[in-house]
Amino acid sequence: MDGDCVSLLPRVCDVLAAPRSSLPDDTSLEKLLDWFTTFSKSGVSLLEVNPCLQGFISTVVSSRAAESSIISFALKLTGLVAAAEDGFRALQANSVLDLAFNPQHWREDGLWDDPCVRIGWIQGFSTMLQHRQAFSFFVQADSIKPLLQLQTDTSLFVASAASQMLAHVLMLSHPLLSGFNGKEVDDKSSSSSITGLMRPAVIEADQDVAAVVTEILEYLKTRMLPKESSQLHQSQQILKLLALILSQAGPSLRDKLLLFLREPLEELVALNYSQLTRPLMDVILAAYSSIRGDEKVPDPILCHLLSVMLNQRKPFDRIHAAAAFLCSGHDNQIHMAQSACILLLPMEIITGLTLLEGNSTVKEHRLLMMEQLQSKISCISMICISLKHIPKITLMAPDCRPCPPAVVVAAVLALLRLCRGLSPPSLNGCVAVFRNVTGSGKVQKCALEALSALSSSSEVSVMLVEVFTLLIEYLNHPDSDPTMLQKSYQALVQWIGVCSNLSSITNQLKEDLTQVVRKRACDMRWEVRDSTVEFLGHLAGLPACRTEVGGACNAAEYLLGGCCVTTPLLVEALHDPESYVRASAVSALAQTMTHSWQEGVVPTKEQAEIVTQLLEMLSQDTEGFARRAVLQYFITWFSSHPSCTSSPLLMQSVRSVLLQGSADLDWEVKVHTLDLAELLMDQAFLGQHGYTKGLESHPAQPHPYAATAKQAYTLTQRSDLLCALDGLVKQGLLSVLLSGLFDCDRPVGLKACRLLIRLKHVLLLKTQDESDAVKTDPRLYCELLSQGWAQEIRNVLGTEDRSNETDPHTVTVNVCNLVTSLDLEERLDVLTRSSDHFYNSPRSLLQDILTASAAHAQQDSQLKEEVIVDCY
């Protein structure tokens, strides 16, 4: 620990322990505790290094005038100190622990009513339970009783913390009871008394621990069942606690818990309280989740409970239970198939399609389900739950799923048509239920999301034409809102991307799609225009598809006629009044042209005009979204082109993009500019000795006694390096890197610094053994403007630069001298550190507490201005 901190800490403890002491910023105490926690994990005793802590704890827990936040901090600190056995003994010798963790002590002063104190008691005690002495103290102090009382605390934070601690206590207690083995007793005796689960020898050997386990389990058992509906909240809390315990328990404890709590759980399931459906499923699934490896279901108890949840509860509750089990991922074929039937039943009732033919169990539930679906609120809720989970049903094993995936897709399409009024209801459907979903935007959105997810199911490609037709109808419908249109586009892209063979799409469907895209590209709502432009980009980015003649072509070209439709729409969108649409148009154009870039096709006149518009957008657009997209366009182009130097249009544009991007006010634009600069460096230097792509720190240095092959570095290689550097300087790369290095935005400076270090490394390896004549090669010099950040560089270089006689506003510098004089490694170290390193060190925190406490104490008399504490 820093010596300054050690000297400051006693003063801080005195300030905090003073009567009525408080801080305007209580988070300082949490930060201080975090620091102590980090320090204690290093293995050094807190009391040994900071003996003042013991006096502080003793003073606070004995004080009747301490603030609740200070008491809470002291209790947490007490637990942290006592978590080490030497700290425990030191505090116990002075009876500090007896006072600190005695709830009655805090009740006498009326402080127990403050949830802050109760939280401190729980967290401090829980932290302390790291060794047997601390656990024995917990048992002998009979602390289990107040801990159980806190399970139903009025404060949710206190109740949650108490549950966590109770689970922790049970996990610690169970291994101590080696005889806690349910195999020695029958079900009846074990379900009536916890003592039936333990050997008499163990009870005699460690009655205290046995008493703790008994009290916890008896508490769970007696409090689980509500005597009246007003106690349902208590039952919910108990079930949450049980689920928490089961999720942490091993097989032995899990089996004993289920055995002991079997009767109340079965009775609770039979009570059919809807409010308890989810917590009950959490308990069941937590028990399932504790199954390890090849271990089977631990007991028929779980199967029985789950069967009751899926068969005997109300339809609405069954839907929730089935969805929870289906999402759990547990491989229980019987209950998986049962859950699938429950989730498909509402779809079958509404659409009139046969999804569950021959399933006898479903017939028993149909009437109750139809009755429940006639309530509009329940109907929409159940249908949405069903839609969310039925894509998982199609991924089940064929012998487990109730119907083929294509039938499920047909049901979703039928539901979408019913919602929009595109077709009349089936004669087999329920008219009363059908009316509930008509025009429901929520059901339509869920159905479109389900349709997107169903595209990845097997055996559904035969539904492509039906899906295509329905989605075009949705896109063309005058009442479709922007969200509905966006989800329709997303579903269309998903199906086109998965179904690689589009030969079944008729010319009429292609024409319909083209017309609706043109229509929506001119929609009055910018969200619709944005979704349309995004769709064009995603469509262009899809892999090649097969056609009716057996060939392969781009999906956009096949469905929309290629660039003659797509490109004009996107170019028009570059001038859209909404910046989001302009940005999406730029991104879509990049996706549209990637294919031609990869093939090295010479840019057309139209593409050259697009580049001109993009450069104007970079310099003139008022929104950062669009300017960022322009940088990404050129990055994609540069990355996709097989040989960047063979494209004059690209290389001519890069210099303008670099200079404009580095001068942008948006820091993300500047970072993207540096990304483009990095691509230039990779192209110029990759393969050169000493250059490593993606280098984030210093490259590995050679051993000082290692043999060097100086002859490997030839004059030709040196000339190649200098030519490459000369080309980069002319492109403006060095100016971009230096501008970024001195930028006020940390991400920009960090990226530029790393790139300069890579440049420095390759240059120094090449020039360290050269003669002065080579170092003075003209290609190693560049001109910089003699103002702004360039002036800072001049100050660093001093007399090493030389003035430019023709232009007094520029200065000529040697690149090697420049990169070595900037001390880039030290700058990288500074930039890599977070801002906390400068302002939020432990010493700064202690000083802040002292300053803030003094100012707060005099606030009413002398100081009226606000004191701001540094964030830690």
N, C-alpha and C positions, 0 to 999 in steps of 0.2 A: 504494500500500500504506500502511496506517495507520502513523503514526509510532511508536506504542507497539509495534506488531508488529516493526517494523524494529529497535527497541532491544532487544526480548526475544529475537529470533531467534539472535543470537550466543551468548547464554547457553544456549539450548536446544541449539544445535549442540555446544557444549562438553560439556553433560551427556550427550548421546547418543553422542558420540565417545569418552567416557571408557572406559577398559578395564573389561570385565565389566559395562558399563552395560546395564540392561534396564528394561522397564516392566511393571507388573502387568497393563496393558491394552494389548496390541499393536495394537488397532484405532486407537489414537491416531496411530500412524505412518501408517496408511492414510488417516486423516482429514487429516493434515498433507500427505500427498502429493496428495490431492484438492484441497486449497487451492492448492498450488503449480501443479497442472495448470490450474486455473481461472485463476490469475494469468497463466500463460505464454500462455494462449489470447488474452489481451488484447493481445498483441504486444510487451510490454515484456520486456526481457532479465532473466532471473532473477539472473544473476551481476552484472549492472550495479546492480541495486537491493540485492541481498544478497550481497556479495562473500564473506561468511563461508561460503557454501555450498561454494565450491571447496575451502577448507581442510578442511571437514568431510568431504567426499567423499574427499579425498586421505588424510586420517587414517584413515578407516574401512577403505578398501581396502588400506591398507598394514599395518593392525593385525593381529596374530595373536591378540588377546584379545577381539575384538569378538563380541557375541552374534549368532547367525544372523539373528534378526529385524532387528537394526540393519543388518547387511550387506545383507540383501534390500532394505530400505528405501533404503540408499545406492545400490545398483545401479539400482533403479527411478528414483531421483532423478538419477543420472548420465545415464541415457537421456533423461530429460525435459530436462535442461540441454543435452545434446549434440544434441537435436533441432533446435536453432537453430544456424546455422552459426557464429556468433560464440562461442557456448558450446562447440561442438565444438572449435574452434581453441584456445580457452583451456585446455580439459582436455587436448587432445592435446599442447600445448606442454610440459606437465609430465608427460607419459607416464602420466597417470592412466587413460586409456582402455585402454592396453596392459595395465595391471595389472588393471583392473576386469573386463574381458571376456576374460580368459585363464583358461579352466577349470583349466589345470594349476596356476595360482597357488592356487586354492582346494582343489585335490586335495592339494597338499603339506601343507596345514594340516589336512586331514581334514574340511574344511567342505563339500566338494562332495557328501558323502553326505547332507547335510541337504536335503530337498526345498524348504525355504524359500529356500535360497540359489539352487538351480537355477531356481526360479520367478522370483526377482529377476533372474537373468542373462537369462532368456528375455524377460521383460517389459521390462526396461531396454533390451536390444538392439533389440527390436522397436519400441519407442517412438522410439529414436534414428534408425531408418531412414526419415528424412524428406527427405534430400537426397543428392546424388551423392557428396559426400565421405564421409558415413557409410556408404553402400553400398560404396564402394571400400575403406574400412577393414574392413568385414565380409568382403569377398572376399580381401583381402591377408592378413588374419589367419587365413584358412582356417577360419573359424568354421562353415562348412557341415557339417564332419565331426561336431563335438559336437552340432550341432542335429539331424542325422540320427540320431545315437545316442539322443537324447532322445525320438524318436518312439515308442519301445517302453519308455519309462521305467516303473519299477515303480509310480510314483505316477500315478494317472489324471489328476490336475490338471496335473502336469508334462507328461505326454504330450499332453494336450489343448492346452495352451498352446504346446507345441513345434509341433504340427500347424498351429495358427493362424499361427505365425510363418513356418513353411516355406511355407505358401500365400502369405503376404505377400511373402516373398523371391522366389518364382517370379513373382508378379504384377509385381514391380518389375523383374525380370531380363528378362522377355519383350519389353517394348517397346524395350529397348536393343539387341535382336538384330533389326535391320531385315531381315536376310536369312533369318530363321527362317520359311521358306516351303516348305511341303511340296509345292507344285505343281511344283517343279523336280526332284523325285526320284520314282522309282516306289515302289510299296508295299513291294516286297521289300527294297530297300536301306534304306528308312526304318525298317522294322520291326526291322532288325538293329542299327542304330547311330544314335544321335542326331546324330552329325556329318553324317549324310546329309541332315539337314534344314536345314543351314546353308551359306551360300555361303562359300567359302574366304576371300574378302576380309573378311567379317565376323569370321571366326575370327581372322585376323591382326590386325584392328583392335582387337578386344576379347576376347582369349583368356580373360581371367579370368572375365568374365561368362559366356562360352560354357561354361567349365569348371563353373561353378556350376549352370547349367541341365542340363548333361550329367550331373553327379553326382546331381542330384535325380531326374531321369528314370530313370537307371540304377538308382538305389536303389528306386524304385517298381517297376521291372520285375523286378529280381532278388529282392526280398523279397515280391512278391505271391503267388507260388506256394509253398504249404507242402510241404516235403519229407516231412513226416510229420504225423499228426493232432495231435501236440503243438504244432505251429507254427500252428494255425488262428487263435489269438489274434493272432499277428503279421499274418496275412493280413487279419483283420478290421480291424486298425488301419490297414493300408495302404489298404484299400478306403475306410475312413472319410476318410482324408486325401485320396484321389483324388476322392471325392464333394465334399469341401470345395473343392478346387481347381477342379473343373469348374463348381461353382455360382457361382464368382467369375470364371471365365475368359470372355473374349470369343470370338467365332467362330473366329478364327485359332488361338489357343492351344488351344481345345477340339478342333479338328480334328486338330492335330498330336499332341496327347496321345492321342487315340483311335487314330490311325494308328500311333504308336510303341508303344502298349501293347496293340495288337490281339491278338497271339499269346498273351501271358499271360492276358488276359481270357477269350479263347475257351477256353483250356485249363482255366482255373479254373471256368468255367461247366460244362464237360463233366465235371469231377470229381464233381459232384453232392453236395457237402457241404451238408447242411441248415443248418448254422450260418452259412453264407455267403450264404444266399438273400437276406436283407434287405439286408446291405451291398452285394451285387451290384446289387440293384434300386435302391438309393440312388445308385449310380454311374450306372446307365442313366438314371434319372429326372433326376439332376443335369445330365447332358448334354442331355437333352430340355429341361430348364428354361432352359438358356442360349440356346435358339432365340429370336430376336428378330423380332417383326413377321411379315412375309410370308416369312421365311427358311424354307426347307425343312429336313427332317431332314439333318444335315450329312454323313452318310456311311452307306452300307449296313451299316457295322459295327454301328451301334445296332440296326437292324432285325434283323440276324442274331442278336445277343446276346439280344434280347428274344424272338425266336422260339424260341431254344433254352430260355430260362427258362420259356416257356409250353408247351413241347411235350415236352422230353426229361428234365425233372426229375421227382422223386418227386411223387405226388399232393398231399401235404401242402405241399410247396414250391411247386407250381404254384398252389395256392389263394392262398398268400401273395403270390406274384408277380402274379397276376391282380388281387388286391385292391389292391395298391400301384399298379398301372398305372391301374386304374379310378378311384382317388382322385386321381391326378395331374392329371386334367383335360386331358390332351393329346389332341388331335383326330386320332387315327390310327384310321381306321375299321376296318381289318383287325384290329389288335390289340385294339381296343375290343370288337369282336364276339367275338373269341377269348376274351378275359378274361371276358366275360359268360357264355359257354358253360361255362367252367371253374367259375365260381361257382354256376351253376344245376345242374350235374351231381349234386352230393350231394343236392339237394332232389328231383331226379327219381328217383334211386335209392331214397330212403327212402319217398317218398309214392306212387310207382308212376304218377304222372301224366306225361303226355308233354309235356315242356318243350322238348326239343331235337330234334324230329322232322326227319329228313333231314340231320342234321349228321354227316358222315362222320368228321370229326376226333374227335368225342366217342366214337364207337364204339371207337376205339383205346385210349382212356383208361378206359373203363368198368370193365373187369375189374380193373385196378390200383386204381382208385378204390374199388371194392366191397371189395377185399381190405383196403385201408387203413381203410375205414369199420367193419370188423368189430372193430377195436380201440376200446374205449369211449372212452378218453381222446382219441385222434385223431378219432374220430367227432364227439364233442361240440364239440371245438375247431373242426373244419372247418365243421360246420353253423352254429356261431355266427358265424364269419367270413363265410360265405355270406349269412346273414340280415342281417348288418350292412350289406352292400353291395348286395343285390339291389334295394332301392328306387332306386338310381342307374341300374340296368339299365332300369327302366320309363320313365325320363326320356330314354333314348337315342332317336336318330332311328328311325322305324319300320323302315327298311331295314337297320338295324344290330342291333336287338335280336332275340334268338332267338325270342321268343314274345310274344303280346299281354300287356299289363299285367294284365288280368283273370285270365289263366291263372296268373300269378305269385301274385296274391292267393289264388287257389284252392289253390295249393300250400302257402302259409303257413297257411291255415285247416286244410288236411288234416294238416299237421304238428302244429298245436296240438291237434287232436282225438286224434291218435296219442299225443302226450305225456300227455294227461289220461285216455286210455282211453275217450273219448267215442264212438269208432267203431273197428271192426276194421281191421287193415291191409289195403291193397290186395293183390290176388293178384299184381299186377305188381311189388310192392315186395319188398325183401329183408328176410326175417324176422329174420335175424341182426343186421342194422343197426337194424331197428325196435326191437328190445329195448334197444339202447343208449340210445335217447332217451326211452324210457318213464319217466315220472315225473321227468325231469330239469328241475329248476327253472331252471337256467341257460339251457337251450334255450327254455323257455317264455317267460322274460323277454325274451330276444333276439327271439323270434318276435312277441311283443306290441309291442315297440318297432318292429319292421319293419312290422307291420300299421298302426301309427299313421302311419309315414312314407309308406306306400303310399297313404294316403287322398288325397294331393295329386297322384297320378298321373292321367293322362288315361285315359278309357275304363274306369274302375273303378266308376263309380256303379251299374252293373248288379249289383254284388256286395253292395250295401248290406244286403239282407235276410239273406244268408248271414253277413255279418260281424256284424250285429246279433244274430242267433240264437246264434252261437258265443260272443260276448262275454257275453250274458246267462247262458249255461250256465256260463261261467267264474266270473261273479260269484256264481252260485248254488251252485257246487260247495263241498261242506263242507271239502275239504282245501286250498282256496286260501289261501295265506299273504298277509299284508298287502301285501307288495310286488306280488304278482301281481294282487291286487284293484285296487291303485292304478293299475297299468299298464293294466288292463282298462278302468277308468273313463276314463283318458286317451285310449285308443284310441277309445272310444265317442264322446267329445266331439269328437275329430278328425274322425271320419267324419260325425257329425251336422252339424258346422260346414261341411264341404266339400260335402256332398250337400244342397243347399238344398231339393230336392223330396223330402219324406218320405212322400209319399202311398202308397208301396209298403209301408210299415210297417203290419202288420195290427193289429187291436184286441187280438188275443191277445198279440202281442209287447209292445204297450204295457202290458197288464195284467201280463205277466211282469216287465217292467222296474220297474213301480211296486211290485210285491210284493218284489222283491229289494232295492230301495233302502230300503224300510221295514225289511226284515230286517237289512240291514247298518248302518242307522242306530242299531240297538240292539245291535250286536256287542259282545262282552266286551272286545275289543282296541281300545284308543283309536286306534291307527293306522288301523284300518278305519273307525271312526266319522269320523275326520278326513277320510279320502279321500272318504267318502260325502258329507259336508257340502260339501267342495270341489267335488265333481262337481255338486251342486245349484246352487252358485253359478256355475260355468262354464257349465252348461246354460242358466241364466237370462240369461247374458251373450251368448249366441250371437245372431246376426242372425235376423230373421224368416224363416220357412220357408214353402214352398208346401204346400198340403193337396190332398186328392183333389177338393175342390169348386172348386179354383182360387183360393181365398183365401190370405191370409197371416196367420200367427200366430206367437207366440213358441214356440220349440222345447220349452221346459219345459211350457208350457200344453198343447201338442199331445200330448206323449208321456206326461206325468205328471198331466194334468188340472189344471194351473195351481196357483194358490196354495192350493187346498184340500188339496193333498198336501205341497207344498214348504214353505210357511210354518209349519205346525204342527211339522214335523220340525226346522226351523231354530230355532224358538222353544224347543223342548225342549232343543236342543243348547246354548242359552245358559246352561243350568244344569249342563252336563257337568262332571264332576270334573276333567277334564284341560284345562289352560289353552289348549293348542294348538287343541283342538276348539272351545272357546268363541270364540277369536279367529277361527277359520275360519267359524263360524256367523254372527258379526257381519258379516264380509266378504261372505258369501253372501247375507245379508239385504239388504245394500246393493245387490248386483247384481240381486236379485230385484225390488226396488222402484224401481230407476232408471227403468224404463219409465213407471210411473205418475207419478214426480216430473217427468219431462220433459214430460208432458202436462198438468201442473198439476192433477191430480186431488186433490180434497179428501181429506186423510188419514182413514181409517176409525178406528173405536174400537179395532180390533185393532192398527193401526199406532201409535196413541197409547199403548197399553199397552206396545208394544215399545220406544218411546222412553223410557218410565218405567223399564223394565228396564235399558236401556242406560245411563241416567244413574246408576242404582244400581250398575251394574257399574263405571262410571268412578270412583265414590267408594269402592267397597268391594272390588273384585276385587284379590287379592293379587299377581297376575301382570301384568307389563308388557305381554305380548303382547295380552291381551284389551283392556287400556285403550288401547293404541295403535290397535287395530282400531275401537274406539268413536269415537275422534277421526276416523279415516278415514271412518267411516260418515257423520258429520255434514259432513265436507268434501265427500264425494260428493253428499250431499243438497243442500247449499248450491250446489254447482257445477251440478247437474242441474236444479234448479228454475228455471222461466222467470222467476219474480218472487218472490224470497225474502220480500219484505215482504208478499206476499199470502198467506203461510202463517203464521198466528199460532203454530201448534204449533212450527214450525221456529224462528221468532224468539224464542219463549219459551224454547226449549231452548238456544239459542246462549249466552245469558248464563251459564247454569249450567255449560255445557261449558267456556267460557272461564275462569271462575273456578276450577273444579275442576282443569282441565288445567294451568293455570299454576302451581298449587300442588303438582303431582304430583312424586314423587321420581325418576321416570324421565325422563331428558333427552330421549328421543325423543318421549315424550308431550308434553313442553313445546314441542318444535319443531313438532309437528303442531298444537298449540294456536295457535302463532304463524302457521302456514299458514292456519288458519281466520280468524284476526284479519286476515290480509292480504286474504282474500276479502271480509271486511266493509269494509275500506278501499277496495278496488277498486270495490265496489258504491256506496259513499258518495261517492267523490271522482273516479272515472273520468269524464273529460269536463271536469273543472274545470281551469282554466288553471294550469299549474305542476305538475300531478300526472302522473307517468309510471308506468305499470304495469310491475312487474318491475325498477325502478331499482335498480342494485347499487351505485352510487357517486353522486357529486355530479352533478346535471344540468348541462347546458351553461349557462353564465352568459351573459347578453346583453353585447354590446360596450358598454364604458363610455360611448361617444359615440353609441350608437344611439338613434334617436328612440323614445319610449315612447308608447303609446296609452292614457293614463290613463282616457280616457273609455270604453274598452272594458269596464272593470270597473264594473259598475252596482251600484246598491244592492240590486237583486233578487238578483244573483249573490252578493253578500256575505251576504245573508240566507240563501240556499240553503246556502252553505258553513257558516255558523254553526249552522244547523239540523242539517246532517249531522254536524257535530262534536258537537253536543249529544246526538244519538242514539247516536253511538259511545261517548261517555263513559258514558251510561246503561247501555249494554251491557257496560261494564267493559273496553273496549278499552285505554284508557290505563293502567289498572292492570296489565293483562297485559303491555303493552310495557315498562313500567318495571320490573316484576318480572323480566322476561326480561333486561333490560339489565344488571341487577346479579346475574344468576345466575352460579353458579360454573362452569357448563359452557359452554365456549367456543362451541359451535355455537348454543346458545340465545342467548347474549349477542350474537353476530354477527348472527343473524337479527333480533333485536329492535332492534338499533342501526340496521340498514338501514331497517327500517320506520319508526322514529322520524325518520330523516333525510328520508324521503319525506313524512312528516306535517309536519315542520318547513318543508320547501320550499314546500308548498302554502299553509301558513298565513302565512309571511313574505311571499310574493308578494302575498297578498290584503291584508295588513294594513300593509305598510310605508309606504303613503301615506295611511293613515287617521288620523283625529283621535283624540285621547286618549279621547274619549267612546265611540268605536266599540270601541277596544281594551279598554275596561272592560265590554263587553257581558257580562251574566251567563252567557251560553252559552260564554264562553271560560274559565270557571272550573270546577274540579272538586275533589272532596274525596278526600284520600288518608289512609290510616291513618297515624298518627304513631308508627310503630314499624318495626323491621326496615329494609328497603331504603328505605321512605318517610322514615325518619329521616335517611338519607344525603342524600336529595333536599332535605330541609329545611336541612341543613347547607350544601348547595350554594346554595340560594336565599337563605339568610340572612334578612334582614328583608323580603324581597319577598313572602313568603307572609303570610297572615293567619289567625289562630286561629279555630276554630269554637267559638262560645260555647255552643252546645247540646250539643256532643259533644267533650269535651276530648281524646279519642283520635284525632281526625281533624284534618286541616289542609286549608284551601282554598288552591289554587294557581292562578295564571294559566297557561294552557296555552302561550301564546306565550312568556312569560318562562321557563317550564320548559324548552321544547325549545331555546331559545337559550342557556340557562345551563349545560346539561349538556356542552357541547363535544363534540358527537356525532362530528364529523369526526375529531378526534384519537383518540377512543375506537375508531372504526372502523379507523383506521390500525393501532392497537395490536392489535385483535382479528384483523385480517386476517393479520398476521404469524404465522408458526409459532412455537412455543415455542423453537425453536432460536435465534431472533433474540436472545433474552435471555441464554441460558446457553451457547450454542455458537458464539460468534463466534470468528474466528481468534485474537484476543487471549486469550479465555478458554481456547482449546485450548492455546496456548503456556504459559499460566500453569498449566494442569492438568498438563502434561508435567513442568514444573519441580517442582511440588509432589509429584506422584506419584513422580518419580524420587528426590527427597530422602527421602520417606517409605519407599520401597522399599529404599533403601540402608541405612537404619537399622532395618529391620524386625526383624532378629534381635537387636538390642541394646536399643534404646530404645522404639521404637513397636511395639506389638503389635496395635493396632486396625486394622481394614481401612480403606484409603483408596479412596474411590469416585470415579472419574473421570467428569466430565460426559459425557453422550452428545453426539456431534457431529453 
